[in-house]
């Protein structure tokens, strides 16, 4: 029979072995937990770095970026704060899209996140301005939100309007140019046909205008044209149209209601306005004019006919002695 001392030694040896195995397991588990903790820490660090990079990109973006959460602006970058004229007394965060005049547009853009919408927004001081915006759903602080990216397009819209105005107006006098005049004549014809209304085309040619340029120079001729145009614009009614057809040729579209009439005093007043002298650098500039007039529907039913016959009538007035009108 084994001695009691041997039995005790074997028991102790087994207990020591078991404890050593348990310690190794604990050490292994501790190492795994340490590695996992390190990996989590590194992941959190990468996440923080990623979030920091995102915040930096958003803050440096030239576009206004806002986050709408629970119906209010929860975040706005510096570009958005500048764009909407934020101040110490007027804060962007906490406002709604309705406060910025954008509620309907944001709702529309939300339905088509990729769609770019051009619209009118309102600054915090109440001034309207033109913007382009896109909306994208996102998660913000763990909640569903909407990111609104906007760009101020006021300067571009202003330039577009200037270009459109230049394309349709005479650069010297500011009235409709030849192309825009024909377009207005087309619209006037369509309206007159629908409503059975008359209107008149008055073709104006300045008599001996070339002599003004030859004697006093083109600056004098330009001043004369500008002044005559301004006088005619003051004379005409709001519905009437004046256009510069050529160098010293103008066309008036005299429009009125069903009972409108073109009378002799109207034509004489037009001629009187044209013939009034213009003072320029100590010189007295003065010309007369010849008028040719056609009426819709009596003299034609299309643009070309009305213009050509008014031009022909004007030529008759000119060959008859000038400073006359011819119907």
DODRENVO-862658 format. One record per residue: y, z, x of N, C-alpha, C, O in turn. Coordinates in steps of 0.001 Angstrom, whole numbers, padded with zeros to 6 digits, always signed. Atoms other than C-alpha are relative to their C-alpha. Layout:
<atoms>
YZXYZXYZXYZX...
</atoms>
This chain:
<atoms>
-001195+000000+000868+000000+000000+000000+001232+000000+000895+001323+000724+001886-001227+000079-000793+003407-000933+001286+000733+001315-000019+000762+002069-000992-000758-001233-000085+005452+001812+002440+001277-000089-000839+001816-001169-001078-001195-000055+000847+008371+002915+000331+001204-000553+000714+002105-001127+000102-001146+000480-000755+010727+002068+003148+000044-001537-000013+001118-002133-000093+000036+001468+000004+009543-001577+003212+000467-000560-001339+001212-001537-001418-000394+000467+001349+009923-001927-000536+001515+000087-000170+002138-000823-000717-001434-000186+000114+013451-000572-000354+000771-001034+000808+001814-001524+000375-000650+000986-000848+014342-002922+002497-000003-001392-000655+000986-002125-000627+000067+001317+000668+013091-005963+000573+000965-000068-001187+001604-001093-001427-000938-000032+001144+015085-004886-002497+001426-000166+000479+002205-000927-000096-001352+000116-000534+018191-004463-000446+000292-001413+000504+001384-001952+000324-000178+001359-000498+017612-007828+001211+000246-000985-001135+001097-001870-001048-000194+000902+001160+017264-009527-002175+001393+000189-000597+002046-000784-000974-001315-000294+000579+020424-007805-003436+001104-000587+000874+002094-001128+000383-001010+000561-000918+022329-008825-000304+000064-001520-000138+001138-002122-000152+000060+001460+000146+021110-012417-000693+000676-000441-001287+001418-001423-001314-000596+000336+001291+022109-012439-004352+001516+000116+000052+002247-000720-000480-001443-000188-000088+025522-011054-003543+000648-001090+000860+001730-001585+000548-000538+001071-000836+026011-013581-000743+000094-001316-000768+001060-002066-000630-000015+001227+000805+025081-016392-003139+001134+000034-001029+001824-000958-001265-001084-000151+000979+027462-015021-005751+001364-000184+000655+002269-000800+000092-001265+000143-000712+030212-014788-003164+000279-001460+000327+001405-001939+000198-000177+001425-000305+029587-018389-002092+000415-000770-001245+001274-001650-001184-000378+000658+001268+029759-019478-005746+001457+000306-000368+002209-000562-000811-001387-000372+000302+032971-017514-006210+000982-000727+000913+002032-001202+000480-000855+000710-000944+034428-019025-003057+000119-001477-000369+001201-002059-000287-000012+001399+000406+033436-022505-004239+000887-000202-001226+001678-001141-001302-000798+000096+001221+034959-021888-007643+001477+000207+000306+002345-000486-000225-001391-000243-000377+038090-020461-006086+000595-001220+000678+001745-001582+000431-000489+001203-000678+038373-023522-003864+000270-001115-000999+001278-001816-000903-000192+001032+001026+037925-025828-006850+001256+000268-000821+002036-000639-001108-001192-000366+000772+040551-023919-008816+001273-000228+000822+002294-000663+000289-001146+000210-000866+042901-024062-005832+000343-001487+000090+001501-001890-000015-000215+001451-000088+042392-027812-005453+000575-000524-001316+001499-001337-001322-000493+000432+001318+042895-028286-009209+001460+000412-000194+002283-000349-000703-001383-000476+000122+046029-026151-009094+000939-000840+000852+002051-001165+000436-000805+000833-000868+047305-028178-006157+000234-001376-000630+001345-001905-000609-000130+001311+000630+046597-031427-007975+000948+000058-001195+001763-000842-001398-000913-000152+001139+048341-030155-011092+001435+000156+000477+002359-000420-000097-001335-000185-000536+051283-029041-009036+000576-001317+000482+001742-001631+000241-000458+001303-000478+051463-032439-007378+000309-000935-001161+001283-001686-001120-000242+000839+001186+051163-034162-010780+001309+000388-000674+002092-000469-001083-001253-000463+000593+053951-031988-012156+001195-000429+000850+002245-000808+000332-001075+000418-000886+056030-032764-009094+000291-001482-000167+001445-001906-000230-000197+001437+000216+055425-036473-009549+000666-000269-001339+001524-001145-001453-000612+000158+001320+056301-036136-013227+001479+000353+000056+002324-000361-000485-001409-000385-000119+059493-034265-012377+000792-001058+000762+001918-001392+000394-000662+001045-000769+060341-036891-009778+000189-001260-000837+001232-001912-000776-000109+001169+000873+059601-039656-012282+001084+000193-001040+001876-000711-001309-001031-000285+000998+061744-037974-014909+001389-000020+000637+002354-000487+000033-001276-000003-000691+064496-037478-012351+000458-001427+000295+001632-001764+000143-000346+001408-000235+064336-041150-011393+000441-000664-001288+001403-001432-001291-000372+000586+001294+064452-042111-015084+001405+000443-000400+002227-000365-000832-001331-000491+000355+067450-039859-015684+001067-000654+000864+002156-000977+000388-000961+000626-000899+069151-041332-012632+000262-001447-000397+001407-001897-000420-000140+001394+000432+068480-044897-013773+000810-000085-001281+001712-000914-001407-000720-000002+001283+069677-044108-017295+001466+000327+000216+002343-000296-000383-001377-000423-000208+072788-042370-016005+000807-001069+000729+002009-001208+000503-000695+001041-000757+073626-045235-013643+000057-001329-000735+000714-002261-000271+000043+001262+000732+072971-047929-016237+001392-000402-000474+002140+000443-000964-001294+000455+000527+076019-050065-017101+000006-000079-001524+001070-000134-002141+000100+000029+001457+074741-050180-020687+000060+001412-000554-000382+002370+000080-000007-001290+000698+075363-047373-023134-001408+000284-000511-002010-000553-001184+001336-000389+000460+072095-045514-023783+000128+001324-000745+000623+002316-000209-000022-001209+000820+071786-042991-026596-001390+000232-000574-002166-000705-000759+001254-000360+000650+068843-041141-028095+000337+000638-001337+001061+001631-001405-000193-000544+001341+068837-040545-031832-001221+000840-000364-002342+000334-000392+001073-000928+000353+066761-037513-032824+000417+000763-001252+001487+001368-001308-000298-000684+001278+066604-036113-036353+001342-000459-000574+002095+000329-001147-001198+000574+000609+069421-038437-037366+001273+000199+000782+002330-000256+000345-001201-000252-000781+071837-037304-034631-000173-000494+001430-001288-000714+001903+000035+000378-001412+072769-038346-031112-000353+001244+000812+000441+002178+000923+000451-001149-000795+070749-035962-028936+000327-000177+001470+000410+000805+002208-000310+000279-001406+071572-037657-025623+000858-001251+000070+000679-002190-000705-000833+001184-000260+074199-040089-024351+000304-000041+001484+000732+000958+002062-000308+000096-001424+074591-041384-020818+001503-000188+000197+002257-000315-000768-001431+000065-000283+077948-041653-019074+000622-001290-000512+001772-001295-000953-000532+001270+000507+078330-045335-020035+000266+000090-001496+001264-000444-001981-000204-000161+001446+077920-044417-023710+001211+000880-000272+001999+000611-001179-001150-000890+000215+080418-041594-023401+001314-000722+000272+002304-000509-000428-001212+000781-000272+082947-043958-021831+000225-001032-001098+001345-001198-001582-000135+001075+000985+082239-046756-024305+000566+000509-001322+001401-000150-001942-000439-000521+001291+082792-044559-027341+001193+000950+000136+001540+001661-000807-001250-000743-000227+085865-042861-025781-000167+001486-000266+000627+002095-000983+000194-001438+000138+084448-039352-025591+001109+000737+000745+001590+000269+001776-001042-000814-000629+086995-036664-024736-000389+001471-000137-001443+001807-000676+000274-001434+000104+087210-032895-024476-000060+000455-001444-000746+001424-001770-000065-000411+001414+087923-032720-028186-000959-000799-000882-001242-000397-002010+000889+000857+000787+085588-035477-029359-001272-000248+000798-001250-000965+001798+001269+000094-000696+081925-035222-028307-000925-000966-000728-000972-000997-001958+000917+000986+000576+079344-037966-028825-001278+000647-000511-001742+000325-001605+001237-000651+000436+076259-035760-028993+000271+000844-001248+001302+001504-001379-000137-000714+001264+075701-034258-032402+000499-000870-001133+000377-000501-002301-000461+000911+001041+077233-037213-034239-001173-000830-000532-002238-000881+000083+000999+000901+000561+075267-039579-036459+000408-001436+000273+001548-001711+000647-000319+001417-000160+075043-043349-036218+001020-000443-001043+001789-001374-000805-001003+000320+001024+077073-043453-039428+001405+000327+000510+002362-000380+000193-001305-000349-000567+079908-041697-037554+000511-001084+000940+001717-001242+001126-000355+001068-000928+079830-044603-035086+000041-001361-000679+000239-002380-000018-000018+001257+000738+079702-047243-037821-001241-000841+000200-001203-002054-000004+001184+000767-000395+076159-048220-036825-001250+000321-000808-002342-000127-000458+001191-000444+000723+073859-046693-039420-000836-001170-000503-002045-001208-000272+000737+001136+000559+072912-049951-041166-000556-000884+001110-001671-001391+000994+000458+000871-001082+072662-051899-037897-001166+000610+000760-002104-000101+001122+001113-000664-000681+070424-049326-036208-001241-000035-000868-002345-000244-000365+001144+000074+000906+068208-049231-039295-000602-001398+000013-001823-001553-000015+000486+001387-000046+067968-053025-039192-000694-000287+001322-001755-000912+001342+000593+000240-001314+067270-053100-035448-001303+000755+000172-002180+000314+000915+001230-000782-000097+064595-050424-035857-001179-000768-000567-002304-000634-000085+001084+000782+000601+062587-052779-038049-000502-001069+000954-001684-001409+000921+000378+001006-001005+062569-055393-035242+000515+000469+001354+001599+000064+001773-000503-000607-001245+062814-053455-031940+000444-001004+001048+001330-000700+001847-000377+000981-001022+063048-056623-029850+001250-000788-000384+001780-001542+000432-001140+000794+000471+065905-058040-031917+001310+000544+000556+001533+001754+000585-001334-000357-000501+069402-058042-030424+001014-000254-001101+001092-001357-001641-000959+000091+001100+072140-057378-032950+001418+000111+000557+001711+001008+001347-001410-000080-000332+075839-058096-032474+000754+000482-001227+000613-000084-002311-000633-000629+001148+078026-055942-034680+001296+000681+000421+001713+000591+001575-001239-000740-000245+081191-053837-034966-000321+001492+000004-000899+002008-000952+000159-001450-000087+081084-050206-033806+001375+000659-000091+002406-000013-000115-001265-000740+000114+083710-047479-034059+000037+001077+001081-000872+001902+001175-000156-001028-001016+084954-045385-031153+000329+001345-000657+000630+001414-001848-000257-001325+000557+085475-041652-031565+001449+000168-000451+001754+001044-001260-001390-000050+000451+089213-042283-031937+000254-000904-001196+001388-001043-001652-000113+000828+001199+088495-044640-034844+000213-001468+000264+000205-002259-000680-000260+001396-000310+089162-047913-033009-001298-000818-000068-002303-000424+000523+001199+000846+000050+086679-050713-033843-000126-000851+001256+000877-001211+001873+000239+000919-001109+085083-052801-031102-001362-000644-000195-002193-000140-000951+001211+000791+000204+082285-055343-030822-001047+000344+001055-000745+000439+002244+001083-000354-000907+078909-054457-029324-001242-000822-000333-001364-001389-001419+001354+000521+000216+075395-055847-028905-000949+001163+000225-000773+001913+001185+000888-001146-000147+072551-053362-029393-001451-000380-000255-001755-001351-000950+001438+000048+000245+068788-052998-029312-000480+001423-000224+000089+002362+000332+000560-001319+000270+066704-050083-030616-001495-000012+000316-002202-000971+000007+001415-000114-000359+063327-048893-029320-000491+001397-000321+000170+002368+000046+000551-001331+000258+061144-046024-030575-000460+000652+001297-000914-000030+002216+000395-000721-001199+060409-043320-028009-000337+001447-000375-000141+001865-001516+000244-001425+000175+059318-039693-027583+001020+000758+000832+001189+000490+002022-001032-000781-000671+062046-037212-026711-000236+001469-000310-000242+001868-001474+000344-001413+000167+061274-033532-026161-001216+000177-000903-001289+001104-001710+001227-000100+000763+057875-034178-027666+000122-000429-001451-000812-000239-002230-000212+000403+001385+059341-035585-030879+000301-001493-000063+000786-002082+000903-000304+001416+000204+059653-039093-032291+001508-000193-000066+002207+000510-000796-001439+000243-000063+063086-040485-031527+000244-001500+000106-000696-002294+000130-000377+001408-000118+064990-043770-031240+001004-000145+001142+002031+000533+001172-000927+000287-001080+066607-045098-028078+000862-001200-000384+000343-002258-000741-000959+001049+000351+069724-047177-028736+000700-000440+001282+001359+000362+001944-000636+000566-001187+070915-049450-025924+001081-000973-000472+000794-001922-001202-001130+000797+000500+074366-050979-026477+000853-000491+001158+000899+000122+002225-000903+000587-001003+076792-053170-024550+001280-000450-000698+001238-001077-001756-001307+000413+000524+080497-053707-025173+000189-001494+000271+000206-001922+001425-000163+001444-000146+080992-057437-025823+001381-000455-000488+001584-001628-000801-001337+000328+000514+084647-057281-026883+000672-001095+000823+001256-002022+000260-000653+001000-000851+085894-059275-023870-000618-001370-000204+000091-002372-000293+000667+001287+000195+083276-061976-024345+000357-000600-001359+000589-001805-001462-000366+000492+001328+084043-062247-028064+001446-000497-000015+001766-001496-000659-001405+000429-000057+087759-062459-027303+000106-001358+000673+000851-002225+000216-000019+001289-000696+087140-065295-024848-000560-001108-000880-000041-002224-000891+000573+000999+000905+084944-067089-027372+001021-000423-001057+001136-001602-001389-001011+000320+001004+087715-066848-029955+001115-000842+000610+001620-001772-000021-001038+000788-000669+090251-068142-027433-000463-001437+000226+000293-002386+000019+000521+001351-000231+088012-071075-026547-000081-000775-001308+000251-001959-001360+000077+000663+001305+087405-071831-030224+001389-000416-000479+001563-001490-001055-001366+000332+000397+091155-071705-030853+000515-001190+000814+001136-002101+000267-000438+001112-000839+091845-073991-027896-000660-001311-000392-000047-002376-000319+000719+001214+000388+089204-076423-029094+000548-000601-001287+000370-001793-001538-000457+000473+001307+090873-076685-032507+001512-000120-000118+002020-000558-001150-001459-000006+000107+094570-076413-031682+000645-000750+001159+000124-000800+002273-000787+000694-001009+097138-078427-029819+000578+001015+000982+001156+002019+000565-000392-000978-001007+097960-076683-026546+001512+000208+000062+001966+001287+000442-001456-000126-000079+101710-077355-026769+000579+000684-001227+001337+001646-001105-000645-000463+001227+102584-076697-030393-000779+001101-000718-000210+001825-001535+000806-001020+000657+099708-074441-031475-000516-000381-001372-001235+000404-001990+000525+000429+001298+099012-076445-034649-001355-000665+000207-001803-000829+001341+001306+000639-000094+095702-078129-035436+000083-001271+000835+001045-002033+000733+000057+001260-000721+094717-080877-033059-000638-001070-000888-000968-000809-002045+000463+001128+000817+093448-084258-034225-001389+000265-000595-001627-000014-001770+001354-000244+000493+089797-083215-034503-000011+001050-001116-000662+000871-002145-000048-001045+001011+090568-080018-036407+000696-000481-001267+000342-000070-002372-000705+000544+001157+092969-081922-038664-000946-000817-000878-000941-000673-002100+000952+000801+000759+090255-084401-039676-001018+000900-000693-001421+000632-001824+000926-000952+000611+087897-081482-040299+000626+000664-001222-000038+000838-002244-000700-000589+001148+090503-079857-042565+000146-001006-001127+000056-000650-002302-000105+001046+001018+090979-083163-044354-001328-000161-000742-001347-000347-001959+001324+000098+000627+087221-083349-044983-000219+001147-000980-000703+000935-002092+000152-001159+000887+087206-079827-046438+000909-000127-001219+000516+000202-002338-000941+000167+001112+090284-080606-048536-000516-001026-001001-000391-000834-002211+000570+001021+000879+088623-083736-049919-001114+000568-000857-001162+000330-002064+001124-000574+000743+085481-081834-050889+000502+000939-001093+000008+000906-002220-000551-000931+000980+087509-079134-052631+000709-000751-001125+000555-000413-002299-000749+000766+001002+089747-081675-054392-000945-000725-000960-000668-000810-002157+000965+000678+000871+086724-083600-055705-000635+000982-000989-000791+000677-002171+000659-000983+000873+085069-080455-057062+000920+000483-001108+000488+000688-002242-000924-000621+000952+088190-079171-058784+001000-000990-000601+001919-000597-001320-000866+001032+000564+089870-082477-059648+001475+000295+000273+002305+000298-000636-001364-000340-000402+093010-081594-057700+000557-001081+000921-000161-001600+001775-000617+000977-000910+095467-083992-056040+000451+000680+001291+000625+001898+001331-000683-000457-001207+096786-083634-052509+000574-001235+000684+000259-002365+000310-000705+001099-000629+098920-085740-050178-000129+000077+001528-000143+001155+002122+000017+000123-001452+098681-086963-046597+001332-000601+000415+001673-001707-000005-001316+000457-000467+102080-087305-044898-000096-000263+001503-000308+000652+002298+000065+000402-001413+102080-089226-041618+001431-000062+000527+002255-000808-000001-001360-000093-000559+105169-088414-039493+000018-000590+001407-000803-000230+002250-000196+000543-001355+106299-090432-036490+001463+000195+000375+002352-000205-000377-001373-000222-000440+109397-089403-034517+000586-001310+000520-000041-002011+001314-000660+001251-000414+111841-092280-034035+000656+000180+001370+001383+001146+001600-000630+000045-001319+112859-093090-030440-000247+001285+000816+000601+001696+001608+000281-001222-000747+111166-089962-029079-000085-000284+001511+000281+000557+002331+000129+000357-001423+110475-091777-025802+001344+000071+000715+001398+000383+001904-001323-000051-000626+114221-091941-025176+000368+001426+000412+001076+001622+001400-000254-001398-000367+114365-088119-025152-000669+000315+001326-000056+000907+002214+000725-000242-001252+111712-087958-022442+000642-000740+001178+000790-000192+002269-000567+000802-001087+113296-090758-020427+001357+000524+000451+001677+000470+001639-001368-000419-000334+116806-089318-020559+000070+001445+000484+000791+001743+001436-000125-001427-000304+116249-085536-020425-001243+000604+000678-001210+001749+001130+001210-000524-000637+112726-085166-019045-001008+000511-001016-000689+000738-002184+001080-000398+000908+109400-084081-020485+000137+001440-000487-000355+001778-001564-000200-001376+000470+110398-080418-020661+000869+000004-001244+000646+000784-002171-000852+000114+001195+113109-081405-023112-000805-000532-001178-000675-000048-002302+000832+000542+001075+110631-083490-025093-000956+001046-000549-001186+001115-001756+000907-001064+000455+108206-080559-025200+000741+001014-000865+000234+001442-001902-000783-000950+000790+110932-078211-026424+000300-000565-001393+000230+000153-002390-000279+000629+001282+111841-080685-029153-001228+000045-000910-001120+000385-002088+001233-000005+000790+108213-080978-030303-000334+001412-000481-000725+001599-001633+000298-001389+000374+107734-077188-030284+000924+000470-001125+000485+001122-002073-000980-000455+000998+110906-076600-032288-000245-000676-001344-000234-000016-002383+000257+000719+001254+110182-079309-034869-001257+000537-000676-001283+000714-001894+001243-000533+000563+106642-077980-035320+000238+001356-000642-000233+001611-001751-000276-001334+000546+107889-074413-035816+000772-000096-001312+000511+000662-002246-000771+000162+001237+110384-075606-038437-000886-000491-001139-000776-000020-002271+000900+000514+001039+107724-077554-040308-000944+001089-000497-001229+001168-001692+000911-001070+000408+105390-074568-040311+000690+000980-000926+000079+001492-001865-000753-000892+000880+108103-072432-041856+000256-000637-001364+000322+000048-002385-000291+000714+001241+108790-075094-044455-001217-000083-000917-001083+000008-002138+001206+000232+000794+105182-075582-045585-000475+001269-000687-000173+002385-000264+000614-001116+000694+103335-073404-048047-001249+000464+000755-001710-000195+001687+001151-000576-000694+100408-071234-047014-001217-000912-000048-001987-000967+000911+001173+000864+000146+097836-073724-048310+000149-001336+000713-000838-002049+000898-000210+001276-000670+099414-076688-046524-000446+000072+001459-000534+001155+002036+000497+000072-001381+098195-077832-043105+000844-000994+000776+001210-002055+000270-000700+000916-000893+100044-079375-040188-000856-000193+001245-001432+000756+001777+000755+000294-001207+098363-081117-037281+000737-001024+000845+001463-001875+000332-000579+000992-000899+099474-083030-034215-001041-001094+000188-002115-000869+000746+000952+001118+000000+097828-086434-034507+000032-000779+001302-000982-001327+001734-000162+000727-001262+099198-087985-031317+001189+000564+000736+001633+001672+000435-001106-000494-000823+102028-087676-028786+001180+000465-000818+001591+001620-000704-001134-000372+000846+104909-087730-031289-000326-000252-001467+000561-000534-002273+000465+000230+001372+102853-088108-034457-000599+001282-000578-001391+001967+000070+000514-001177+000702+102135-085349-036955-000521-000434-001358-000068-001426-001931+000533+000248+001341+100124-085272-040156+000064+001303-000780-000348+002353-000289-000034-001147+000904+100742-082898-043056-001000-000229-001127-001089-001328-001673+000837+000015+001203+098155-082102-045729+000668+000927-000998+000638+002149-000849-000712-000777+001018+100135-080993-048761-000943+000218-001172-001299-000723-001881+001008-000321+001010+097788-079219-051136+000615+000880-001078+001518+001671-000807-000508-000806+001103+098420-077675-054527-001010+000074-001115-002163-000322-000946+000877-000117+001146+096964-076972-057940-000083-001293-000783+000477-002308-000368+000182+001211+000813+095995-079453-060681+001309-000624-000457+001383-001835-000666-001280+000511+000509+099617-079769-061802+000998-000280+001130+002165-000560+000859-000919+000189-001132+101101-080169-058302+000531-001429+000026-000146-002372-000383-000631+001315-000109+103478-083043-057680+000739-000082+001339+001288+000908+001823-000789+000228-001210+105008-084537-054554+001299-000663-000431+001302-001786-000935-001293+000507+000482+108694-085000-055263+000834-000518+001168+000572-000215+002333-000918+000525-001009+111457-086833-053437+000696+001106+000785+000808+000987+002005-000649-001074-000772+113279-083572-052524-000914+000611+001064-000439+001026+002121+000922-000561-001005+110146-082342-050724-000015-000885+001241+000077-000386+002362+000022+000920-001140+109993-085456-048541+001337-000002+000732+001377-000067+001960-001311-000022-000641+113717-085366-047911+000203+001275+000809+000848+001260+001857-000122-001260-000732+113481-081720-046869-000810-000066+001299-000371+000456+002324+000800+000182-001211+110714-082593-044392+000789-000808+001027+000839-000442+002202-000775+000828-000918+112888-085318-042885+001212+000756+000542+001564+000613+001713-001171-000759-000425+115899-083012-042756-000369+001008+001096+000363+001170+002073+000454-000987-000990+113922-080337-040846-000263-000675+001340+000087-000137+002390+000300+000715-001239+112745-082904-038306+001284-000448+000695+001373-000415+001922-001208+000601-000576+116222-084367-037814+001047+001011+000462+002031+000626+001092-000979-000998-000444+118057-081082-037207+000038+000047+001527-001011+000007+002169-000111+000002-001466+119410-080952-033620-000684+001211+000636-000852+002257+000009+000611-001073-000791+117726-078843-030928+000802+000149+001286+001011-000828+002005-000761-000247-001211+119742-077225-028136-000962+000260+001164-001902+001044+001037+000859-000182-001174+118166-077447-024668+000823-000167+001261+001273-001268+001576-000706+000011-001282+119895-076515-021393+001327-000755-000076+001639-001584+000778-001320+000601+000156+123315-077564-022671-000013-001369-000634+001045-001971-000818+000104+001315+000634+122018-080760-024282-000339+000165-001483-000975+001135-001896+000270+000007+001439+121844-081556-027964-001031-001105-000262-000708-002293-000244+001083+000953+000219+118497-083198-028687-000159-000256-001490-000170+000675-002295+000133+000327+001417+118082-085047-031950-000759-001309-000164-000509-002281+000549+000731+001219+000347+115669-087585-033403-000047-000111-001510+000224+000856-002222+000305+000189+001411+114973-089067-036809-001516-000211-000108-002233-000143+000890+001445+000198+000155+111543-089729-038279-000285-000991-001124+000534-001203-002018+000477+000907+001046+109613-092217-040377-001253+000614-000599-002136+001073+000125+001130-000611+000691+107155-090985-043019-000795-001042-000776-000235-001954-001384+000877+000780+000873+104166-092646-044629-000854+000963-000797-001388+001922-000238+000664-000970+000882+102505-090950-047617-001100-000667-000804-000901-001739-001376+001080+000414+000901+099158-091391-049362-000396+001184-000862-000235+002342-000477+000390-001042+000951+097849-089487-052359-001482-000141-000339-002010-001244-000476+001372-000014+000518+094346-088464-053345+000074+000391-001474+000738+001374-001804+000986+001059-000254+092780-089865-055459+000560-001424-000090-000190-002386+000077-000535+001328+000300+095174-092768-056109-000126-000971+001180-000403-002152+000973-000078+000908-001150+095326-094167-052545-001251-000016+000873-001297-000750+001861+001205+000001-000811+091881-093410-051195-000897+001174-000329-000445+002191-000855+000979-001044+000312+088708-091346-051516-000740+000504+001227-001710+001251+001099+000635-000496-001216+087777-090745-047876+001060+000196+001075+002192-000271+000945-000945-000375-001050+089397-089475-044688+000640-001228+000651+001861-001301+000787-000514+001151-000731+089724-092810-042908+001006-000791-000821+002051-001199-000316-000888+000794+000850+091294-094609-045847+001353+000681-000180+002399+000041-000074-001247-000727+000225+093865-091904-046524+000874+000010+001255+002087-000188+001172-000767-000025-001258+094890-091640-042854+000529-001396+000334+001699-001547+000686-000396+001360-000372+094966-095405-042257+001122-000517-000893+002051-001170-000418-001044+000493+000918+097043-096125-045349+001300+000780+000177+002383+000216+000024-001219-000761-000290+099467-093286-044559+000661-000533+001269+001885-000637+001346-000511+000576-001244+099811-094734-041047+000662-001353-000281+001724-001660+000262-000566+001319+000332+100404-098201-042506+001325+000153-000750+002275-000589-000499-001254-000237+000728+103043-096843-044909+001103+000456+000948+002258+000053+000808-000983-000446-000989+104764-095095-042001+000531-001192+000795+001727-001273+001074-000418+001169-000773+104828-098374-040071+000964-000861-000814+001913-001424-000268-000915+000749+000870+106462-100082-043056+001381+000656+000014+002401-000027+000108-001278-000718-000026+109143-097347-043113+000724-000223+001329+001948-000344+001358-000603+000172-001320+109722-097795-039378+000586-001410+000155+001690-001580+000673-000477+001378-000130+110037-101581-039544+001149-000287-000960+001914-001230-000759-001086+000189+000964+112389-101230-042523+001309+000622+000482+002329+000516-000199-001244-000542-000539+114927-099426-040350-000089+001421+000513+000898+001949+001024+000212-001380-000445+113476-095994-039512+000782+001001-000844+001619+000638-001670-000614-001106+000749+114565-092611-040863-000173-000205-001498+000731+000047-002295+000337+000271+001406+112853-093557-044124-001411+000544-000276-002162+000860+000647+001388-000302+000373+109718-092611-046057-000515-001105-000906+000245-001747-001631+000630+001048+000794+107272-094968-047699-001252+000571-000658-002134+001106+000014+001194-000448+000727+104764-094074-050411-001022-001133+000028-002115-000993-000521
</atoms>
